[in-house]
């Protein structure tokens, strides 16, 4: 298993969803990065990571604290996902993290 520790801010409140009869929590974490390029311009970018957490043992106790803007530290296994966007039918690549409880 590839284990990752992610530190960033939540982009929205966490949501509880159901798929195939199983409950899980979803949330997005943003990591902001900035640097100065060779021309002296400050470049800023945000990387968004989609996170999911299983509710197999009941809803996680941290759920009420997973609010937009909150700084979080999430540990889990990393994966990537490729899909076609509905808007312009382009391939989209995203990073996903399956959070451990």
C-alpha atoms as one frame of an Amber mdcrd trajectory, in Angstrom:
protein
   0.000   0.000   0.000   1.191   3.508  -0.838   0.548   5.576   2.312   0.401
   9.352   2.142   0.074  12.134   4.718  -1.780  15.153   3.361  -1.987  18.540
   5.092  -4.256  21.227   3.681  -7.526  23.105   4.012 -10.993  21.748   3.296
 -12.635  23.325   0.258 -16.171  22.570   1.461 -17.970  20.849   4.318 -17.637
  17.071   4.341 -20.639  15.139   3.021 -22.011  11.710   3.877 -22.971   9.736
   0.762 -24.335   6.263   0.063 -23.254   3.986  -2.801 -24.078   0.293  -3.152
 -25.713   0.372   0.271 -22.541   1.592   2.006 -22.056   4.962   3.700 -18.904
   7.003   3.244 -17.689  10.554   3.849 -16.281  12.692   1.037 -14.302  15.912
   1.243 -11.726  17.851  -0.785  -8.409  19.087   0.543  -6.484  21.933  -1.092
  -2.743  22.364  -0.850  -1.505  25.786  -1.936   1.958  26.155  -3.424   3.831
  29.266  -4.519   7.208  29.934  -6.097   9.031  32.567  -8.108   9.882  31.729
 -11.730  13.059  32.700 -13.619  11.510  36.041 -14.669  10.734  36.990 -11.045
   6.974  36.376 -11.310   5.267  34.865  -8.287   3.370  31.743  -9.349   0.614
  30.378  -7.113  -1.343  27.185  -7.629  -3.705  24.957  -5.697  -3.695  21.168
  -5.849  -7.015  19.541  -4.970  -7.201  16.034  -3.527 -10.530  14.156  -3.368
 -10.785  12.186  -0.104 -13.149   9.416   0.947 -13.542   7.775   4.340 -15.575
   4.638   4.997 -18.368   4.675   7.574 -18.266   0.894   8.000 -17.845   1.168
  11.796 -20.293   4.064  12.077 -19.887   7.702  11.148 -16.489   9.081  12.156
 -16.417  11.213  15.323 -14.494  13.940  13.458 -17.334  14.509  10.964 -18.718
  17.649  12.707 -15.241  19.238  12.550 -14.752  18.703   8.808 -15.938  22.178
   7.838 -14.873  24.417   4.949 -11.538  26.152   5.578 -10.450  23.825   8.398
  -6.775  22.814   8.328  -6.614  19.007   8.338  -4.008  16.261   8.352  -5.249
  13.135   6.540  -3.443   9.792   6.241  -4.442   7.159   3.711  -3.699   5.340
   0.481  -3.287   7.273  -2.749  -4.791   6.520  -6.156  -5.509   8.335  -9.390
  -8.691   8.520 -11.417  -9.209   9.332 -15.092 -12.603  10.336 -16.441 -14.178
  12.381 -19.224 -15.560  15.774 -18.170 -19.241  16.294 -18.898 -18.733  19.911
 -19.923 -16.218  19.594 -22.761 -15.570  15.815 -22.957 -11.855  16.222 -22.166
  -9.946  13.679 -20.097  -9.565  14.744 -16.498  -7.019  13.291 -14.098  -7.578
  13.517 -10.362  -5.753  12.384  -7.241  -7.812  10.502  -4.683  -7.008   9.539
  -1.106  -8.783   6.753   0.805  -8.515   8.049   4.362  -7.775   5.634   7.210
  -9.807   5.806  10.391
